[in-house]
Amino acid sequence: MSLDPYSPAVRNLFAAPSHAGTLADGTTVLVEDQGMRVELSARAEQGRLAAMRFRVWGCPHLIAATEWVCDHYEAGPVAALEVFPAARIMEYLAVPTEKTGRILVLEDAVQALGRSLAS
């Protein structure tokens, strides 16, 4: 059993988040809960997510998960934001069960972004 609390996937995504930042010309949502902040920005073109960026104040698991989310949804349809693969993210990143709340905060942000882009 490893004493490292972070999986290799978390370490890789946390070390080099290619989607970190904001989009000045995008739609931005901010969700604050449980002492964490997740800010997601996206620009949609013809019903597709042309670009996504994020800023997160939270643990490495949350930062890595948000990077994964941006990579997963970017270039896909805006409507895809309605479906959030929480179990898949937690399994891929080996997020401990006690950190499920962090992933649910991210889910709230993704769904809020989807609603903002759809309106």
Secondary structure, DSSP 8 states (H G I E B T S, - for coil): ----SS-HHHHHHHH--TTBS--TTSEEEEEEETTEEEEEEEEEETTEEEEEEEEEES-HHHHHHHHHHHHHHTTSBGGGGG---HHHHHHHHT--GGGHHHHHHHHHHHHHHHHHHH-
